Amino acid sequence: MELGRLDGVAIGTLRRVVEGLDASLVIDVRWRGGALDRLLDERHAALAATVATILRTDGWHVEVEVSYSRYGERGSIDLLAWQASSRTLLVVEIKSELTSIEETLRKHDQKVRLAPAVAAERFGWRPAAVGRLLVLPAGTAARRRVARHASLFDAALPVRGRALRTWIRDPRGPLSGLWFVPDSSQAGVKRDRTTPQRVRCRSGGLPSA
């Protein structure tokens, strides 16, 4: 390890050796020459843009990255949406990657609790109902993670799929939902896996129409 020959060394072993020297191990993952945290930021922004567009199309007013600081609790609401006709406030939390489930739900709950006061102070919105919505990328990794902790997510965010989209179009009362949204930031990096089409040629060698 001192010579940098780490191909056969487990990360756990390397971490224990480093900690024994009163140091810390920092692993920097890079993807196609870019830092992974920048990639996650791009995915987060893409998901936020997609959801904001859908909400606005369905008649919601959407504010992005609404910061708050109340009674020592600080943070930022990814999307704060308002539907004036029903006086419904929607607090949207967007996660491009689901890491700590308990922390995600706890922080989202804090934002939902503080959102009515923040909305009234900042925008003059006084909601009759408040909805909470967690947005995840519609990929296999996120779906599997949710499935592994199904009982927790079913209790906290039971509304999904068609029922969720129906509520967004016509909100009636509060909502606690989970929405898997296609990740548009990955559209440019997917390889084209379509099968090449054969072209029949006439006897003269030119392709037929």
C-alpha positions as CSV (number, residue, x, y, z in Angstrom):
1,M,0.0,0.0,0.0
2,E,2.9,2.4,0.7
3,L,4.0,1.9,-2.9
4,G,0.5,2.6,-4.2
5,R,-0.2,-1.0,-5.3
6,L,-3.8,-1.1,-4.3
7,D,-5.4,-3.3,-6.9
8,G,-5.9,-6.2,-4.5
9,V,-6.6,-4.2,-1.4
10,A,-10.2,-4.0,-0.1
11,I,-11.5,-0.5,0.6
12,G,-12.4,-1.6,4.1
13,T,-8.8,-2.7,4.8
14,L,-7.4,0.5,3.3
15,R,-9.8,2.6,5.5
16,R,-8.7,0.8,8.7
17,V,-5.0,1.3,7.9
18,V,-5.6,5.0,7.2
19,E,-7.6,5.4,10.4
20,G,-4.9,3.7,12.4
21,L,-2.6,6.5,11.2
22,D,-5.1,9.1,12.5
23,A,-5.9,10.1,8.9
24,S,-9.1,9.9,6.7
25,L,-9.7,8.2,3.4
26,V,-11.3,10.3,0.7
27,I,-12.5,8.6,-2.5
28,D,-13.2,10.9,-5.5
29,V,-15.3,9.2,-8.1
30,R,-15.1,10.8,-11.6
31,W,-17.3,10.1,-14.5
32,R,-16.2,10.9,-18.1
33,G,-13.7,13.4,-16.8
34,G,-16.2,15.2,-14.5
35,A,-16.8,15.1,-10.8
36,L,-19.6,12.9,-9.6
37,D,-21.1,15.6,-7.4
38,R,-21.4,17.8,-10.5
39,L,-23.2,15.0,-12.3
40,L,-25.6,14.6,-9.4
41,D,-26.2,18.4,-9.4
42,E,-27.1,18.2,-13.1
43,R,-29.4,15.3,-12.5
44,H,-31.1,17.2,-9.6
45,A,-31.6,20.3,-11.8
46,A,-33.0,18.2,-14.7
47,L,-35.5,16.5,-12.4
48,A,-36.5,19.8,-10.9
49,A,-37.0,21.4,-14.4
50,T,-39.1,18.4,-15.5
51,V,-41.4,18.6,-12.4
52,A,-41.7,22.4,-12.5
53,T,-42.7,22.2,-16.2
54,I,-45.4,19.6,-15.5
55,L,-46.8,21.5,-12.5
56,R,-46.9,24.8,-14.4
57,T,-48.7,23.1,-17.3
58,D,-51.3,21.9,-14.9
59,G,-51.9,25.4,-13.5
60,W,-49.5,25.6,-10.6
61,H,-47.3,28.6,-9.7
62,V,-43.8,27.2,-8.9
63,E,-41.0,28.8,-7.0
64,V,-37.6,27.2,-7.1
65,E,-35.1,26.8,-4.2
66,V,-37.1,28.7,-1.6
67,S,-34.8,29.2,1.4
68,Y,-36.0,29.4,5.0
69,S,-34.7,30.1,8.5
70,R,-37.1,29.8,11.3
71,Y,-36.5,29.1,15.0
72,G,-33.0,27.7,14.2
73,E,-34.2,25.4,11.4
74,R,-32.6,26.3,8.1
75,G,-32.8,24.8,4.7
76,S,-34.2,25.2,1.2
77,I,-37.3,23.8,-0.4
78,D,-36.5,22.5,-3.9
79,L,-39.9,23.4,-5.4
80,L,-42.7,25.3,-3.6
81,A,-45.9,25.1,-5.7
82,W,-49.2,27.0,-5.3
83,Q,-52.6,26.3,-6.8
84,A,-54.7,29.4,-6.2
85,S,-58.1,28.0,-7.1
86,S,-57.9,25.3,-4.4
87,R,-55.5,27.2,-2.1
88,T,-53.2,24.1,-2.1
89,L,-49.5,24.3,-1.3
90,L,-47.2,21.6,-2.5
91,V,-43.7,21.0,-1.0
92,V,-41.6,19.1,-3.5
93,E,-38.4,17.4,-2.4
94,I,-36.1,16.1,-5.2
95,K,-33.5,13.5,-4.8
96,S,-31.3,12.4,-7.7
97,E,-29.9,9.7,-5.4
98,L,-31.5,8.3,-2.4
99,T,-28.9,7.9,0.4
100,S,-30.2,8.2,4.0
101,I,-33.9,7.4,3.9
102,E,-34.6,8.5,7.5
103,E,-32.8,11.8,7.0
104,T,-34.6,12.5,3.7
105,L,-38.1,11.9,5.3
106,R,-37.2,13.8,8.4
107,K,-36.0,16.9,6.5
108,H,-38.9,16.7,4.1
109,D,-41.3,16.6,7.1
110,Q,-39.6,19.7,8.5
111,K,-40.1,21.6,5.3
112,V,-43.7,20.6,5.1
113,R,-44.2,21.8,8.7
114,L,-42.6,25.2,8.0
115,A,-43.9,25.7,4.4
116,P,-47.3,27.4,5.2
117,A,-45.6,30.1,7.3
118,V,-42.8,30.6,4.7
119,A,-45.4,30.8,1.9
120,A,-47.5,33.3,3.7
121,E,-44.5,35.5,4.6
122,R,-42.8,35.3,1.2
123,F,-45.6,35.2,-1.3
124,G,-48.9,35.9,0.6
125,W,-50.1,32.3,0.0
126,R,-52.4,31.0,2.8
127,P,-53.1,27.4,2.1
128,A,-56.2,25.4,3.0
129,A,-54.3,22.2,2.3
130,V,-50.6,21.2,2.1
131,G,-49.2,18.4,0.0
132,R,-45.8,16.7,0.2
133,L,-44.1,15.1,-2.8
134,L,-40.8,13.2,-3.0
135,V,-39.4,13.0,-6.5
136,L,-36.9,10.3,-7.5
137,P,-35.4,9.4,-10.9
138,A,-37.4,6.6,-12.7
139,G,-34.5,4.3,-12.8
140,T,-33.9,0.8,-11.5
141,A,-31.7,1.8,-8.6
142,A,-34.2,4.2,-7.0
143,R,-37.1,1.7,-7.5
144,R,-35.2,-1.1,-5.9
145,R,-34.2,1.0,-2.9
146,V,-37.8,2.0,-2.4
147,A,-38.9,-1.6,-2.8
148,R,-36.4,-2.7,-0.1
149,H,-37.9,-0.3,2.3
150,A,-41.5,-0.5,1.1
151,S,-43.2,-0.5,4.5
152,L,-41.5,2.8,5.4
153,F,-42.3,4.5,2.1
154,D,-45.9,3.1,2.0
155,A,-46.5,4.6,5.4
156,A,-44.9,8.0,4.7
157,L,-45.7,8.5,1.0
158,P,-48.6,6.2,0.0
159,V,-49.9,8.0,-3.1
160,R,-48.2,6.9,-6.4
161,G,-48.8,6.6,-10.1
162,R,-52.2,7.6,-11.6
163,A,-53.7,8.7,-8.3
164,L,-50.8,11.1,-7.9
165,R,-51.1,12.6,-11.4
166,T,-54.9,13.0,-10.9
167,W,-54.3,14.9,-7.7
168,I,-51.8,17.2,-9.4
169,R,-54.3,18.1,-12.1
170,D,-57.1,18.6,-9.5
171,P,-55.8,18.8,-5.9
172,R,-58.4,18.0,-3.3
173,G,-57.1,18.0,0.3
174,P,-53.6,17.1,1.5
175,L,-51.3,14.6,-0.3
176,S,-48.3,12.5,0.6
177,G,-46.9,11.0,-2.5
178,L,-43.8,9.5,-4.2
179,W,-43.2,10.2,-7.9
180,F,-40.7,8.5,-10.2
181,V,-39.8,11.0,-12.9
182,P,-37.7,10.2,-16.0
183,D,-34.2,11.6,-15.8
184,S,-33.8,13.9,-18.9
185,S,-30.1,14.6,-18.0
186,Q,-29.2,11.0,-19.0
187,A,-30.8,11.2,-22.5
188,G,-27.6,12.4,-24.1
189,V,-25.4,9.6,-22.6
190,K,-27.5,6.6,-23.5
191,R,-26.1,4.6,-26.3
192,D,-28.2,3.8,-29.4
193,R,-28.9,0.1,-29.1
194,T,-31.3,-0.1,-32.1
195,T,-30.7,-3.0,-34.4
196,P,-29.2,-1.9,-37.8
197,Q,-31.7,-2.3,-40.6
198,R,-30.7,-4.2,-43.7
199,V,-31.0,-2.4,-47.0
200,R,-31.8,-4.5,-50.1
201,C,-30.0,-3.6,-53.2
202,R,-31.1,-4.1,-56.8
203,S,-28.9,-5.8,-59.3
204,G,-27.3,-2.5,-60.2
205,G,-26.0,-2.1,-56.7
206,L,-28.2,0.9,-55.7
207,P,-30.4,0.6,-52.6
208,S,-34.1,0.2,-53.4
209,A,-36.6,2.8,-52.2
